[in-house]
Amino acid sequence: MSEPSVAKPTWASPPRQGESTPAGTAEFVICDHTIETVFAIPGTGRLIVRAIGQLDFPVVQAGVMTLALIIVLINFIVDLLYLYLNPQVRIN
């Protein structure tokens, strides 16, 4: 007897290069908080972690959305620079 084939869900595939994921955003916040703690610099990571501890959801949402927007903008700028600096890549 043959076993039935099982389709892999699309979310199980690894993200493409330059693609942001929720897990990547969470890692960014955690690393940001770690750097702020080590160097004693207050910033967004510490703000978000404190807001989570105090159950201040509007601050958490605003902080995560701001960081996600920054990540998207940086990825877009890098893509534009890649198009500009690599003559082999052209938009048809």
Contact map, one row per residue, 1 for C-alpha under 8 A:
11100000000000000000000000000000000000000000000000000000000000000000000000000000000000000000
11110000000000000000000000000000000000000000000000000000000000000000000000000000000000000000
11111000000000000000000000000000000000000000000000000000000000000000000000000000000000000000
01111100000000000000000000000000000000000000000000000000000000000000000000000000000000000000
00111110000000000000000000000000000000000000000000000000000000000000000000000000000000000000
00011111000000000000000000000000000000000000000000000000000000000000000000000000000000000000
00001111100000000000000000000000000000000000000000000000000000000000000000000000000000000000
00000111110100000000000000000000000000000000000000000000000000000000000000000000000000000000
00000011111110000000000000000000000000000000000000000000000000000000000000000000000000000000
00000001111110000000000000000000000000000000000000000000000000000000000000000000000000000000
00000000111111000000000000000000000000000000000000000000000000000000000000000000000000000000
00000001111111000000000000000000000000000000000000000000000000000000000000000000000000000000
00000000111111100000000000000000000000000000000000000000000000000000000000000000000000000000
00000000001111110000000000000000000000000000000000000000000000000000000000000000000000000000
00000000000011111011100000000000000000000000000000000000000000000000000000000000000000000000
00000000000001111110000000000000000000000000000000000000000000000000000000000000000000000000
00000000000000111110000000000000000000000000000000000000000000000000000000000000000000000000
00000000000000011111000000000000000000000000000000000000000000000000000000100000000000000000
00000000000000111111100000000000000000000000000000000000000000000000000000000000000000000000
00000000000000100111110110000000000000000000000000000000000000000000001100000000000000000000
00000000000000100011111110000000000000000000000000000000000000000000000000000000000000000000
00000000000000000001111111000000000000000000000000000000000000000000000000000000000000000000
00000000000000000000111111100000000000000000000000000000000000000000000000000000000000000000
00000000000000000001111111110000000000000000000000000000000000000000000000000000000000000000
00000000000000000001111111111000000000000000000000000000000000010011000000000000000000000000
00000000000000000000011111111100000000000000000000000000000000000000000000000000000000000000
00000000000000000000001111111110000000000000000000000000000000000000000000000000000000000000
00000000000000000000000111111111000000000000000000000000000000000000000000000000000000000000
00000000000000000000000011111111100000000001100100000000000000000000000000000000000000000000
00000000000000000000000001111111110000000000100000000000000000000000000000000000000000000000
00000000000000000000000000111111111000000000100000000000000000000000000000000000000000000000
00000000000000000000000000011111111100000001110000000000000000000000000000000000000000000000
00000000000000000000000000001111111110000011110010000000000000000000000000000000000000000000
00000000000000000000000000000111111111000000000000000000000000000000000000000000000000000000
00000000000000000000000000000011111111101000000000000000000000000000000000000000000000000000
00000000000000000000000000000001111111111110110000000000000000000000000000000000000000000000
00000000000000000000000000000000111111111100010000000000000000000000000000000000000000000000
00000000000000000000000000000000011111110000000000000000000000000000000000000000000000000000
00000000000000000000000000000000001111111000000000000000000000000000000000000000000000000000
00000000000000000000000000000000000111111100000000000000000000000000000000000000000000000000
00000000000000000000000000000000001110111110000000000000000000000000000000000000000000000000
00000000000000000000000000000000000110011111011000000000000000000000000000000000000000000000
00000000000000000000000000000000100100001111111000000000000000000000000000000000000000000000
00000000000000000000000000001001100000000111111100000000000000100000000000000000000000000000
00000000000000000000000000001111100100000011111110000000000000000000000000000000000000000000
00000000000000000000000000000001100110000111111111000000000000000000000000000000000000000000
00000000000000000000000000000000000000000111111111100000000000100000000000000000000000000000
00000000000000000000000000001000000000000001111111110000001100110000000000000000000000000000
00000000000000000000000000000000100000000000111111111000000000000000000000000000000000000000
00000000000000000000000000000000000000000000011111111100000000000000000000000000000000000000
00000000000000000000000000000000000000000000001111111111101100000000000000000000000000000000
00000000000000000000000000000000000000000000000111111111100100000000000000000000000000000000
00000000000000000000000000000000000000000000000011111111000000000000000000000000000000000000
00000000000000000000000000000000000000000000000001111111000000000000000000000000000000000000
00000000000000000000000000000000000000000000000000111111100000000000000000000000000000000000
00000000000000000000000000000000000000000000000000111111111100000000000000000000000000000000
00000000000000000000000000000000000000000000000000110011111110000000000000000000000000000000
00000000000000000000000000000000000000000000000000000001111111000000000000000000000000000000
00000000000000000000000000000000000000000000000100100001111111100000000000000000000000000000
00000000000000000000000000000000000000000000000100110001111111110000000000000000000000000000
00000000000000000000000000000000000000000000000000000000111111111000000000000000000000000000
00000000000000000000000000000000000000000000000000000000011111111100000000000000000000000000
00000000000000000000000000000000000000000001001100000000001111111110000000000000000000000000
00000000000000000000000010000000000000000000000100000000000111111111000000000000000000000000
00000000000000000000000000000000000000000000000000000000000011111111100000000000000000000000
00000000000000000000000000000000000000000000000000000000000001111111110000000000000000000000
00000000000000000000000010000000000000000000000000000000000000111111111000000000000000000000
00000000000000000000000010000000000000000000000000000000000000011111111100000000000000000000
00000000000000000000000000000000000000000000000000000000000000001111111110000000000000000000
00000000000000000000000000000000000000000000000000000000000000000111111111000000000000000000
00000000000000000001000000000000000000000000000000000000000000000011111111100000000000000000
00000000000000000001000000000000000000000000000000000000000000000001111111110000000000000000
00000000000000000000000000000000000000000000000000000000000000000000111111111000000000000000
00000000000000000000000000000000000000000000000000000000000000000000011111111100000000000000
00000000000000000100000000000000000000000000000000000000000000000000001111111110000000000000
00000000000000000000000000000000000000000000000000000000000000000000000111111111000000000000
00000000000000000000000000000000000000000000000000000000000000000000000011111111100000000000
00000000000000000000000000000000000000000000000000000000000000000000000001111111110000000000
00000000000000000000000000000000000000000000000000000000000000000000000000111111111000000000
00000000000000000000000000000000000000000000000000000000000000000000000000011111111100000000
00000000000000000000000000000000000000000000000000000000000000000000000000001111111110000000
00000000000000000000000000000000000000000000000000000000000000000000000000000111111111000000
00000000000000000000000000000000000000000000000000000000000000000000000000000011111111101100
00000000000000000000000000000000000000000000000000000000000000000000000000000001111111100000
00000000000000000000000000000000000000000000000000000000000000000000000000000000111111100000
00000000000000000000000000000000000000000000000000000000000000000000000000000000011111111000
00000000000000000000000000000000000000000000000000000000000000000000000000000000001111111100
00000000000000000000000000000000000000000000000000000000000000000000000000000000000001111100
00000000000000000000000000000000000000000000000000000000000000000000000000000000001001111110
00000000000000000000000000000000000000000000000000000000000000000000000000000000001000111111
00000000000000000000000000000000000000000000000000000000000000000000000000000000000000001111
00000000000000000000000000000000000000000000000000000000000000000000000000000000000000000111
